[in-house]
């Protein structure tokens, strides 16, 4: 099916282009004579920085013209590295001469006005050959627009040798990478360099010291590198890949080789010769960019093709001197390691780091970045440039899971699109990446990926989730791929436990091949998406490995650093390191987190809240200048742990008073376990700020000691009732509803028994108001701590949704024992049911995926 569609597409292009070329008119594409005329015009206009020479003749006697661009073009300047650019080795690849000519015009027209172009012309010898196959190009102009080879008369009625199978290195290695049959499109010729075109290029390479070369082909949007003759990597493979990755950063092409499965095997090709043959010439780092999406790209595509390959042309010229000196110099400096900061009590401290010694690429300067005001958001399709770096992705109204738009990969052939979170995510214990996805991706051929970087976005690695696969029937899956049809919106969860304690960059990546385009993939309700309200550059030219900070007000600050080497190459970002600035601890007492003068269960809750979320709640007594110091029982001056909170709670049970003793961290290395029952709340479009009441139950024997709710969307929390003296209190604790709350909402700690309701022990009730349009993920959790500090037991939870206008979708890894839903408040509790009239009401009971409903008659 796939091959037949490709053939149909091929025939369609052939018919269109044949009509175009019947009179030798190539439209926007240059004929051979137009190329000759243009390079002569360039030379006449810029004679001081260009020369034109023929490097040889074709099999039919046409000149193979080369343009040299340099500040002294008539001289051979041995102190300047040579760079080679070649087009049209295959005749029908008509966009490739355009890339060469566009680059030529860019260099000469920007010389003297653009710093980069001027530097390259003054310090490089750039050789540009628009067509290596002039006979084939003329044949394409006048006879057959799909001709590939040169025009050698093979003596058996066939014509042509594939010039990219005629180079001498590993020529004729096997009959799959090239063909011994003259009529074949990949016919390799009678001997290595049997064709005058390849021999001319060979002699040019022998007589000059080329460092790097780009042999342009079309099509496929790939950036190819050796080896081609065997599925193995070269000894300099990492250098090749580093250069290739920097090139494709400009155009989204796929970098790789035969060994990577990016391209089929070839032998006798140019790149293998450029790199592999080192006896008659020097080693050349040769690449073959496969540009565009067709041999004859639509004329409307040409401007993009030219622009997206200008950057790579400039880049390989810029690094030529580094490669010539030592190929390893193309690497940036190492990633620094931040030293731990801990806490600070006066706002004056020093940020410092270390870096691995590298004599080839030593760091000469550093860039220090400060971030603050951290929060975790749920992306509902409107994050834009603030939260994302979009390369090919867009926010689309075509599909949406909740709001009006979603993050979309777009649809097309040869895509290499990605959406990267703009800020690093600090991974905490138990954190997962969750989102809803809707996709239709060409099954087993095209793939989407969720990828993670630990060096600030320099290098990414795919991660597995519940919608990924490692099946690879066609060699197109790079690992942990998403493919096929989701059949609608599906929930996706990706485990981040391998990155706990690290700062990572997350991106979505979508890669398609050149044949069949399906709709693509949509992402919505993505959580967590990091955001920092303040993003400051402290300095980008620090010569030392430390930097003084002064005058910081209380708060949490994050720092990361990157290094620059002598070649102005920037390395990757370090991990984030945070510091908490507090007021002087002389006014603070260890253990008294909420500053009420006692050790209470509330102090323990504050510590747990800090551990779970990374910050203290801003709407409670936990938010005070002493909280960070007081919660740090093991005095690590670094991070609040479960052990800190456990110790505070045991001190509360033992009746201890502040200040508590500072304990070594090893004493509190608790084997902390907790489980959260996940709940999704979604407000129906027809609802207007409805009230939601939730009753929470437990059915396990241990006593609940901490209970809370974590919501990833803003709500107005109205009332909360907790268990006291064996029953739920009728007096609700009112919350200030003036401002919407989000994040973990403290609901209380419990030391008494819970009331019994429907055979289960009721833990608490809470009532809150969903804001108009608010949607997102929420979690309810409860924990019990045994006497042994090193153990904590989680409690299964059950909840009751008590409003028909709010839809709740339960998401949990373990089935709930039951969930009771009713379309009315409890009529037997005066505070909730006094206004309820007599009548028939519906009770609905759920157990896992089973459901039963029953009518009840209320009579008053």
RAUR-V173911 format. One record per helix or strand of 2 or more residues. SS is the DSSP state (2 for helix, 1 for strand). FROM is the first residue (numbers start at 1). LEN is the number of residues. If there is no record, write none. Layout:
SS FROM LEN
SS FROM LEN
This chain:
2 2 20
2 32 14
1 50 8
1 63 7
1 82 5
2 96 15
2 115 9
1 125 5
2 134 9
2 163 3
2 196 12
1 210 6
1 222 4
2 237 12
1 254 3
2 270 7
1 285 6
2 299 20
2 320 6
2 327 4
1 337 2
1 342 3
1 349 6
1 363 17
2 384 4
1 388 5
1 394 3
1 406 3
1 416 6
1 425 2
1 432 10
1 447 7
1 461 2
1 481 2
1 484 2
1 490 6
2 497 3
1 503 9
1 520 23
1 546 4
1 555 11
1 577 5
2 585 3
2 601 13
2 627 5
2 642 12
2 665 4
1 676 8
1 691 8
1 706 19
1 727 2
1 733 2
1 741 9
1 755 3
1 760 11
1 775 11
1 792 3
1 797 5
1 806 6
1 819 4
2 830 4
1 839 9
1 850 9
